[in-house]
Amino acid sequence: MSLYRSLVLTVARQPWVERLVRKSPLMAPLVARFVAGESLEEALALAQALASRGFATTLDLLGEDVTAPTEAAAVTEAYAELLQTIARCGLDATISVKPTHLGLRIDPTLAHLNLERLARLAQRLGGRVEVDMEDSSTTRPTLELFADLHQIYGDHLQIALQAYLYRSERDVETAIERGWRVRLVKGAYAEPSTVAYPTKAAVDAAYRRHLEALLEYGQFVAIATHDEAILRVARGFARRIGVGPEKYEFQMLYGVRRDLQEELQRAGEPVRIYVPFGQHWYPYFTRRLAERPANLLFVLRQVLRPA
Ligand SMILES: Cc1cc2nc3c(=O)[nH]c(=O)nc-3n(C[C@H](O)[C@H](O)[C@H](O)COP(=O)(O)OP(=O)(O)OC[C@H]3O[C@@H](n4cnc5c(N)ncnc54)[C@H](O)[C@@H]3O)c2cc1C
């Protein structure tokens, strides 16, 4: 599976592949399955529709790896506006930011300043900023940034940890010691076996270990997966140790396993849907394709279909 993922992500990075996918009008329905739309209005309308069905949301302005400080400033401004809109609409919604979208690759100090601006605003408005975890070249600086700001802004910040990384064994311990709210994910990037478990079985086992530790001893864990077996384990374990929704929620991606999202919600579990929007959807979209061969087959059939 991880070989499949590396292959898809490597091929998808080729500019001619991106051009082909972007220009095919036949792709629009599949993109729309995973992405709320290009505008803030579309994302808000979707978040409100989900709220009316009992789902909380996380809004993610798509984009990553900005190369100019002005771009990072514009992204920060857009996120600040988003936090204000969420508060004004009274939505149960968090925002999710990628550190490289706030300038981490240009200069970690710049990303620190930008994230701090959002954390301060979230604190003032009673909101929350979730920090996505990107590829392993950014893990250390992202955690340094988070650790620093968490000391000031506490639960107004939440960090994603990836079970596929060996280092997460230690990072989960740190999160527990320091009372960080954690979103636990398996990990979506192509990583070498020097830093990440190479098999699905090992990643799943690590996920379960971290999940049980965070449920039992952590501040709060967002169980971000569509893996039915893990969801069953999580619910059973939470019941056995007597922890409730003050300690956890389920998080799933918009467009993935809607059946499961509804099933959990109907069973009275707290479910938050991750709603991405914006013009820079291509890298996010390719990570979704890399997670499931059936998605890629659909794309190939559309793109290669004779006109
Ligand atoms: C709310 C949320 C936030 C996330 N944030 C991050 C992050 O910050 N950093 C990061 O690296 N990763 C992030 N991810 C992605 C995550 O790392 C995984 O790549 C992704 O969730 C797929 O793994 P899984 O846990 O669902 O398990 P898997 O074992 O991959 O999948 C379990 C089942 O889910 C279904 N499924 C999974 N993916 C898809 C798909 N794309 N299309 C259709 N069905 C699918 C299939 O039925 C599959 O059998 C996030 C995921 C979620 C849900």
The ligand as a MOL file (V3000), in Angstrom:
LIG
                    3D

  0  0  0     0  0            999 V3000
M  V30 BEGIN CTAB
M  V30 COUNTS 53 58 0 0 0
M  V30 BEGIN ATOM
M  V30 1 C -10.0910 14.7640 9.9110 0
M  V30 2 C -8.8090 14.2740 9.3010 0
M  V30 3 C -7.6890 15.0860 9.3230 0
M  V30 4 C -6.4940 14.6370 8.7580 0
M  V30 5 N -5.3630 15.4030 8.9000 0
M  V30 6 C -4.1860 14.8990 8.4650 0
M  V30 7 C -2.9640 15.5860 8.7150 0
M  V30 8 O -2.9220 16.6490 9.3400 0
M  V30 9 N -1.8040 15.0350 8.2440 0
M  V30 10 C -1.7980 13.8360 7.5660 0
M  V30 11 O -0.7160 13.3650 7.1880 0
M  V30 12 N -2.9400 13.1750 7.3160 0
M  V30 13 C -4.1260 13.6670 7.7400 0
M  V30 14 N -5.2780 12.9640 7.4990 0
M  V30 15 C -5.2710 11.8110 6.5540 0
M  V30 16 C -4.8690 10.5230 7.2300 0
M  V30 17 O -3.4960 10.5620 7.5660 0
M  V30 18 C -5.1170 9.3080 6.2940 0
M  V30 19 O -4.3460 9.4410 5.1400 0
M  V30 20 C -6.5640 9.1530 5.8860 0
M  V30 21 O -7.4300 9.4280 6.9400 0
M  V30 22 C -6.8500 7.7000 5.4040 0
M  V30 23 O -6.5480 6.8010 6.4180 0
M  V30 24 P -7.6440 6.1070 7.3720 0
M  V30 25 O -7.2570 6.3970 8.7740 0
M  V30 26 O -9.0000 6.5160 7.0130 0
M  V30 27 O -7.3900 4.5490 7.1880 0
M  V30 28 P -7.2350 3.6350 5.9100 0
M  V30 29 O -6.8280 2.3120 6.4290 0
M  V30 30 O -6.3880 4.2870 4.8670 0
M  V30 31 O -8.7100 3.5770 5.3400 0
M  V30 32 C -9.7680 2.9470 6.0330 0
M  V30 33 C -10.9840 2.9260 5.1220 0
M  V30 34 O -11.4290 4.2750 4.9060 0
M  V30 35 C -11.8660 4.4510 3.5760 0
M  V30 36 N -11.0080 5.4720 2.9420 0
M  V30 37 C -9.8470 5.9670 3.4090 0
M  V30 38 N -9.3720 6.9480 2.5980 0
M  V30 39 C -10.2650 7.0420 1.5880 0
M  V30 40 C -10.3540 7.8700 0.4220 0
M  V30 41 N -9.4280 8.7730 0.1390 0
M  V30 42 N -11.4200 7.7080 -0.3900 0
M  V30 43 C -12.3890 6.7990 -0.1090 0
M  V30 44 N -12.3550 5.9960 0.9710 0
M  V30 45 C -11.3200 6.1100 1.8060 0
M  V30 46 C -11.7580 3.1060 2.8990 0
M  V30 47 O -12.9990 2.4800 3.0650 0
M  V30 48 C -10.6980 2.4020 3.7200 0
M  V30 49 O -10.8190 1.0030 3.6670 0
M  V30 50 C -6.4490 13.3750 8.0980 0
M  V30 51 C -7.5850 12.5490 8.1000 0
M  V30 52 C -8.7420 12.9710 8.7000 0
M  V30 53 C -9.9160 12.0410 8.7240 0
M  V30 END ATOM
M  V30 BEGIN BOND
M  V30 1 1 1 2
M  V30 2 1 2 3
M  V30 3 2 2 52
M  V30 4 2 3 4
M  V30 5 1 4 5
M  V30 6 1 4 50
M  V30 7 2 5 6
M  V30 8 1 6 7
M  V30 9 1 6 13
M  V30 10 2 7 8
M  V30 11 1 7 9
M  V30 12 1 9 10
M  V30 13 2 10 11
M  V30 14 1 10 12
M  V30 15 2 12 13
M  V30 16 1 13 14
M  V30 17 1 14 15
M  V30 18 1 14 50
M  V30 19 1 15 16
M  V30 20 1 16 17
M  V30 21 1 16 18
M  V30 22 1 18 19
M  V30 23 1 18 20
M  V30 24 1 20 21
M  V30 25 1 20 22
M  V30 26 1 22 23
M  V30 27 1 23 24
M  V30 28 2 24 25
M  V30 29 1 24 26
M  V30 30 1 24 27
M  V30 31 1 27 28
M  V30 32 2 28 29
M  V30 33 1 28 30
M  V30 34 1 28 31
M  V30 35 1 31 32
M  V30 36 1 32 33
M  V30 37 1 33 34
M  V30 38 1 33 48
M  V30 39 1 34 35
M  V30 40 1 35 36
M  V30 41 1 35 46
M  V30 42 1 36 37
M  V30 43 1 36 45
M  V30 44 2 37 38
M  V30 45 1 38 39
M  V30 46 1 39 40
M  V30 47 2 39 45
M  V30 48 1 40 41
M  V30 49 2 40 42
M  V30 50 1 42 43
M  V30 51 2 43 44
M  V30 52 1 44 45
M  V30 53 1 46 47
M  V30 54 1 46 48
M  V30 55 1 48 49
M  V30 56 2 50 51
M  V30 57 1 51 52
M  V30 58 1 52 53
M  V30 END BOND
M  V30 END CTAB
M  END
